[in-house]
Amino acid sequence: MDFRPYRDSDRDACLSCCAPPLQTALAEFLKAPGTYFVMEHDDRIVGCGGFSLDSPSSATLRWGTIHPDFRRMGLGRFLLMYRMKELGRTGHIATVLADPPPEFAGFYAKQGFHPSGQGLVKKLSVCP
């Protein structure tokens, strides 16, 4: 798997990763996605996701999704870990927020996210 920054030419491939009821919202988001990545395998986009920096110490995960042909293979976790690693590179993010659809809340709970008033949250900490 390779990751690279999102390009406008990736739009349709990213939309194909998303469930049809959510494609309109994702298309709107992709007009100005900020920090967003695509995950490729054999020159095919199999997933995408990004984040936004909300404050000097917090970030929110944005539109992480895996193409239906590649789900249940561990790629969602791989995409999440890549984004968390990229957030860690900033050197100042302490808290990461996720606001997934209810059917994906269990996935985030397994990755260490906990309910909060704003969605699901995880501390991004590195041992000194």
Backbone as CSV, one residue per row, in Angstrom:
resi,resn,N_x,N_y,N_z,CA_x,CA_y,CA_z,C_x,C_y,C_z
1,MET,0.842,-1.175,0.000,0.000,0.000,0.000,0.886,1.236,0.000
2,ASP,0.449,2.184,-0.782,1.129,3.471,-0.830,0.131,4.564,-0.481
3,PHE,0.628,5.603,0.166,-0.175,6.774,0.472,0.418,7.962,-0.261
4,ARG,-0.452,8.855,-0.664,-0.021,10.112,-1.268,-1.108,11.143,-1.038
5,PRO,-0.770,12.421,-1.198,-1.794,13.457,-1.043,-2.881,13.343,-2.121
6,TYR,-4.077,13.712,-1.747,-5.227,13.730,-2.651,-5.004,14.763,-3.755
7,ARG,-5.444,14.418,-4.970,-5.463,15.345,-6.109,-6.901,15.422,-6.617
8,ASP,-7.255,16.538,-7.245,-8.614,16.699,-7.779,-8.986,15.558,-8.722
9,SER,-8.010,15.019,-9.437,-8.289,13.925,-10.378,-8.664,12.613,-9.659
10,ASP,-8.519,12.553,-8.336,-8.868,11.370,-7.541,-10.338,11.364,-7.122
11,ARG,-11.063,12.429,-7.414,-12.421,12.613,-6.900,-13.319,11.401,-7.133
12,ASP,-13.452,10.960,-8.370,-14.379,9.861,-8.665,-13.973,8.562,-7.978
13,ALA,-12.675,8.291,-7.924,-12.204,7.074,-7.255,-12.505,7.138,-5.761
14,CYS,-12.352,8.314,-5.160,-12.665,8.455,-3.737,-14.165,8.301,-3.494
15,LEU,-14.970,8.869,-4.379,-16.423,8.719,-4.233,-16.837,7.254,-4.325
16,SER,-16.136,6.458,-5.133,-16.482,5.039,-5.261,-16.151,4.259,-3.987
17,CYS,-15.351,4.829,-3.116,-15.022,4.178,-1.836,-16.128,4.381,-0.803
18,CYS,-16.956,5.342,-1.023,-17.955,5.772,-0.051,-19.325,5.169,-0.366
19,ALA,-20.100,4.900,0.658,-21.473,4.399,0.472,-22.307,5.440,-0.274
20,PRO,-23.133,5.007,-1.221,-23.915,5.953,-2.037,-24.666,7.031,-1.260
21,PRO,-25.286,6.735,-0.118,-26.009,7.813,0.571,-25.101,8.956,1.051
22,LEU,-23.809,8.691,1.181,-22.872,9.697,1.686,-22.058,10.367,0.585
23,GLN,-22.202,9.927,-0.651,-21.360,10.438,-1.731,-21.540,11.929,-1.988
24,THR,-22.745,12.434,-1.859,-22.971,13.867,-2.081,-22.207,14.691,-1.045
25,ALA,-22.254,14.279,0.203,-21.530,15.005,1.257,-20.026,14.898,1.049
26,LEU,-19.535,13.726,0.656,-18.105,13.582,0.393,-17.692,14.437,-0.797
27,ALA,-18.505,14.483,-1.845,-18.187,15.307,-3.017,-18.061,16.778,-2.620
28,GLU,-18.931,17.226,-1.749,-18.860,18.618,-1.272,-17.571,18.841,-0.477
29,PHE,-17.248,17.897,0.399,-16.023,17.990,1.197,-14.790,18.048,0.299
30,LEU,-14.774,17.258,-0.763,-13.599,17.174,-1.631,-13.337,18.439,-2.444
31,LYS,-14.252,19.381,-2.400,-14.011,20.658,-3.074,-12.882,21.433,-2.398
32,ALA,-12.695,21.223,-1.110,-11.616,21.852,-0.342,-11.244,20.924,0.806
33,PRO,-10.568,19.793,0.496,-10.379,18.748,1.510,-9.318,19.011,2.573
34,GLY,-8.499,20.029,2.419,-7.439,20.245,3.403,-6.424,19.125,3.340
35,THR,-6.047,18.580,4.473,-5.069,17.499,4.525,-5.798,16.185,4.297
36,TYR,-5.632,15.636,3.100,-6.367,14.441,2.702,-5.457,13.551,1.877
37,PHE,-5.577,12.261,2.079,-4.691,11.287,1.442,-5.495,10.224,0.702
38,VAL,-4.853,9.613,-0.275,-5.413,8.422,-0.898,-4.468,7.260,-0.627
39,MET,-5.041,6.091,-0.508,-4.298,4.858,-0.303,-4.430,4.055,-1.597
40,GLU,-3.290,3.696,-2.186,-3.295,2.997,-3.469,-2.697,1.606,-3.345
41,HIS,-3.210,0.720,-4.191,-2.658,-0.624,-4.347,-2.763,-0.974,-5.822
42,ASP,-1.639,-1.326,-6.431,-1.607,-1.644,-7.867,-2.259,-0.541,-8.703
43,ASP,-1.893,0.708,-8.413,-2.386,1.887,-9.143,-3.896,2.091,-9.043
44,ARG,-4.521,1.517,-8.024,-5.949,1.705,-7.794,-6.151,2.318,-6.416
45,ILE,-7.001,3.315,-6.328,-7.318,3.909,-5.033,-8.256,2.963,-4.296
46,VAL,-7.791,2.494,-3.144,-8.582,1.551,-2.351,-9.131,2.183,-1.078
47,GLY,-8.701,3.396,-0.791,-9.185,4.091,0.392,-8.728,5.532,0.383
48,CYS,-9.322,6.322,1.263,-8.936,7.715,1.388,-9.357,8.223,2.766
49,GLY,-8.707,9.263,3.202,-9.030,9.858,4.492,-8.067,10.972,4.821
50,GLY,-8.480,11.819,5.727,-7.627,12.939,6.105,-7.951,13.433,7.494
51,PHE,-7.577,14.676,7.736,-7.825,15.293,9.033,-7.800,16.799,8.890
52,SER,-8.328,17.458,9.903,-8.225,18.913,10.003,-7.627,19.249,11.358
53,LEU,-6.859,20.305,11.395,-6.292,20.798,12.645,-7.287,21.806,13.205
54,ASP,-7.804,21.510,14.385,-8.862,22.326,14.968,-8.355,23.399,15.910
55,SER,-7.256,23.120,16.559,-6.640,24.048,17.502,-5.162,23.677,17.559
56,PRO,-4.378,24.422,18.291,-2.955,24.055,18.366,-2.691,22.659,18.914
57,SER,-3.676,22.085,19.639,-3.418,20.775,20.235,-4.435,19.693,19.877
58,SER,-5.378,19.999,18.970,-6.383,18.980,18.632,-6.646,18.940,17.129
59,ALA,-7.084,17.758,16.691,-7.390,17.534,15.275,-8.628,16.649,15.189
60,THR,-9.269,16.682,14.021,-10.425,15.838,13.754,-10.166,15.016,12.502
61,LEU,-10.438,13.723,12.583,-10.320,12.851,11.416,-11.465,13.163,10.463
62,ARG,-11.163,13.152,9.153,-12.157,13.497,8.145,-12.266,12.418,7.086
63,TRP,-13.468,11.979,6.822,-13.843,11.142,5.694,-12.889,9.987,5.406
64,GLY,-12.647,9.165,6.392,-11.888,7.935,6.168,-12.799,6.848,5.629
65,THR,-12.461,6.282,4.488,-13.302,5.247,3.894,-12.467,4.309,3.037
66,ILE,-12.898,3.072,2.989,-12.235,2.029,2.202,-13.213,1.543,1.135
67,HIS,-12.708,1.310,-0.068,-13.547,0.818,-1.160,-14.201,-0.501,-0.729
68,PRO,-15.479,-0.706,-1.062,-16.182,-1.932,-0.634,-15.469,-3.234,-1.012
69,ASP,-14.750,-3.265,-2.126,-14.043,-4.482,-2.532,-12.875,-4.826,-1.611
70,PHE,-12.466,-3.874,-0.762,-11.276,-4.069,0.065,-11.570,-3.960,1.560
71,ARG,-12.816,-3.982,1.938,-13.173,-3.898,3.362,-12.956,-5.245,4.041
72,ARG,-12.820,-5.171,5.361,-12.640,-6.349,6.225,-11.307,-7.049,5.953
73,MET,-10.312,-6.249,5.541,-8.964,-6.773,5.300,-7.927,-6.067,6.171
74,GLY,-8.377,-5.223,7.071,-7.453,-4.481,7.921,-7.001,-3.150,7.338
75,LEU,-7.534,-2.779,6.183,-7.093,-1.534,5.547,-7.634,-0.293,6.251
76,GLY,-8.807,-0.395,6.866,-9.336,0.737,7.626,-8.412,1.093,8.774
77,ARG,-7.932,0.079,9.462,-6.985,0.311,10.566,-5.676,0.878,10.019
78,PHE,-5.224,0.372,8.905,-3.997,0.854,8.270,-4.131,2.338,7.907
79,LEU,-5.273,2.710,7.330,-5.533,4.102,6.990,-5.581,4.970,8.242
80,LEU,-6.242,4.498,9.278,-6.312,5.239,10.531,-4.920,5.444,11.113
81,MET,-4.120,4.394,11.159,-2.771,4.505,11.727,-1.891,5.461,10.908
82,TYR,-2.058,5.464,9.614,-1.298,6.399,8.783,-1.657,7.844,9.144
83,ARG,-2.945,8.110,9.276,-3.364,9.467,9.628,-2.895,9.855,11.023
84,MET,-2.941,8.919,11.957,-2.462,9.205,13.311,-0.948,9.493,13.290
85,LYS,-0.222,8.738,12.473,1.223,8.975,12.345,1.487,10.374,11.787
86,GLU,0.729,10.752,10.769,0.893,12.084,10.182,0.561,13.177,11.201
87,LEU,-0.459,12.957,12.012,-0.779,13.920,13.068,0.343,13.985,14.096
88,GLY,0.933,12.841,14.414,2.045,12.814,15.358,3.245,13.603,14.860
89,ARG,3.420,13.660,13.556,4.544,14.408,12.983,4.444,15.905,13.224
90,THR,3.242,16.398,13.484,3.099,17.831,13.728,3.826,18.235,15.003
91,GLY,3.930,17.281,15.935,4.639,17.541,17.184,3.841,18.259,18.245
92,HIS,2.591,18.594,17.962,1.829,19.340,18.960,0.393,18.862,19.156
93,ILE,-0.055,17.895,18.396,-1.429,17.408,18.545,-1.495,16.432,19.718
94,ALA,-2.385,16.722,20.664,-2.537,15.871,21.850,-3.834,15.068,21.827
95,THR,-4.846,15.572,21.132,-6.161,14.945,21.126,-6.678,14.826,19.696
96,VAL,-7.210,13.641,19.367,-7.769,13.400,18.039,-9.241,13.037,18.211
97,LEU,-10.086,13.711,17.438,-11.527,13.504,17.491,-11.985,12.772,16.236
98,ALA,-12.931,11.869,16.398,-13.574,11.195,15.267,-15.080,11.285,15.487
99,ASP,-15.807,11.502,14.410,-17.265,11.562,14.485,-17.832,10.658,13.388
100,PRO,-17.629,9.346,13.542,-18.050,8.414,12.491,-19.548,8.139,12.524
101,PRO,-20.072,7.600,11.418,-21.458,7.110,11.465,-21.556,6.038,12.558
102,PRO,-22.732,5.888,13.162,-22.882,4.931,14.268,-22.375,3.527,13.966
103,GLU,-22.528,3.061,12.729,-22.101,1.694,12.413,-20.582,1.511,12.475
104,PHE,-19.824,2.594,12.528,-18.358,2.489,12.607,-17.803,2.839,13.985
105,ALA,-18.667,3.172,14.932,-18.216,3.537,16.275,-17.435,2.394,16.930
106,GLY,-17.858,1.162,16.712,-17.162,0.010,17.294,-15.740,-0.121,16.773
107,PHE,-15.540,0.164,15.494,-14.193,0.139,14.917,-13.290,1.116,15.660
108,TYR,-13.767,2.341,15.872,-12.944,3.347,16.551,-12.726,2.982,18.015
109,ALA,-13.726,2.393,18.652,-13.555,1.954,20.041,-12.436,0.918,20.138
110,LYS,-12.370,-0.003,19.175,-11.303,-1.017,19.173,-9.922,-0.389,18.981
111,GLN,-9.889,0.813,18.410,-8.616,1.494,18.167,-8.267,2.464,19.297
112,GLY,-9.034,2.429,20.384,-8.702,3.237,21.558,-9.427,4.560,21.676
113,PHE,-10.426,4.803,20.839,-11.214,6.029,20.945,-12.305,5.827,21.989
114,HIS,-12.613,6.897,22.730,-13.611,6.845,23.796,-14.678,7.907,23.555
115,PRO,-15.914,7.636,23.962,-16.978,8.631,23.790,-16.675,9.921,24.549
116,SER,-17.034,11.030,23.923,-16.952,12.344,24.569,-18.151,13.141,24.097
117,GLY,-18.302,14.337,24.572,-19.420,15.178,24.170,-19.378,15.569,22.704
118,GLN,-18.236,15.438,22.060,-18.074,15.859,20.663,-18.006,14.687,19.693
119,GLY,-18.080,13.482,20.161,-17.926,12.299,19.319,-17.049,11.294,20.036
120,LEU,-16.063,10.791,19.337,-15.106,9.856,19.929,-13.750,10.532,19.964
121,VAL,-13.013,10.326,21.035,-11.746,11.020,21.204,-10.653,10.047,21.621
122,LYS,-9.449,10.354,21.195,-8.272,9.560,21.577,-7.128,10.513,21.851
123,LYS,-6.415,10.222,22.919,-5.223,11.004,23.235,-4.094,10.515,22.335
124,LEU,-3.400,11.435,21.740,-2.240,11.128,20.921,-1.031,11.482,21.757
125,SER,-0.465,10.474,22.408,0.654,10.756,23.298,1.851,9.888,22.930
126,VAL,2.984,10.460,23.146,4.237,9.770,22.905,5.024,9.776,24.191
127,CYS,5.579,8.651,24.552,6.379,8.588,25.776,7.652,9.405,25.583
128,PRO,8.086,10.131,26.595,9.317,10.941,26.482,10.549,10.071,26.364
